[in-house]
Amino acid sequence: MEFLKEFFTFLKVRKKFWLLPIIIILLLFGGLIVLTQGTAVAPFIYTIF
């Protein structure tokens, strides 16, 4: 949790709020790949990339 606290402090101090949507999208795609890795949906997910 310390990493998240430092990351948000970094965003606030450096005024890099435009990074937040990019990080969220990357986390969502990463979670989607991990969760669907062993299912029948996996071939359709990998065609996106």
C-alpha positions in Angstrom: 0.0 0.0 0.0 3.0 2.3 0.5 3.7 2.2 -3.2 0.2 3.4 -4.0 0.4 6.2 -1.5 3.8 7.3 -2.9 2.4 7.1 -6.5 -0.5 9.3 -5.8 1.7 11.8 -4.0 4.0 11.8 -7.0 1.0 12.5 -9.3 -0.2 15.3 -7.0 3.2 17.0 -6.6 4.3 16.7 -10.2 0.8 17.5 -11.6 0.9 14.4 -13.8 -2.8 13.5 -13.5 -2.9 12.6 -17.2 -1.0 9.4 -16.3 -3.8 8.1 -14.1 -6.2 7.0 -17.0 -3.3 5.3 -18.8 -2.4 3.3 -15.6 -6.0 2.3 -15.1 -6.4 1.1 -18.6 -3.2 -0.9 -18.4 -4.3 -2.5 -15.1 -7.7 -3.4 -16.6 -6.2 -5.1 -19.7 -3.7 -6.9 -17.5 -6.4 -8.2 -15.2 -8.6 -9.2 -18.2 -5.7 -11.3 -19.6 -5.0 -12.9 -16.3 -8.6 -13.7 -15.5 -9.4 -15.2 -19.0 -6.1 -17.0 -19.5 -7.5 -20.5 -19.1 -11.0 -20.0 -20.5 -12.6 -20.3 -23.9 -12.6 -16.5 -24.2 -8.8 -16.4 -24.2 -8.4 -16.7 -28.1 -10.7 -13.8 -28.6 -8.8 -11.6 -26.1 -5.4 -12.3 -27.7 -6.7 -11.3 -31.1 -7.1 -7.8 -29.7 -3.4 -7.5 -29.2 
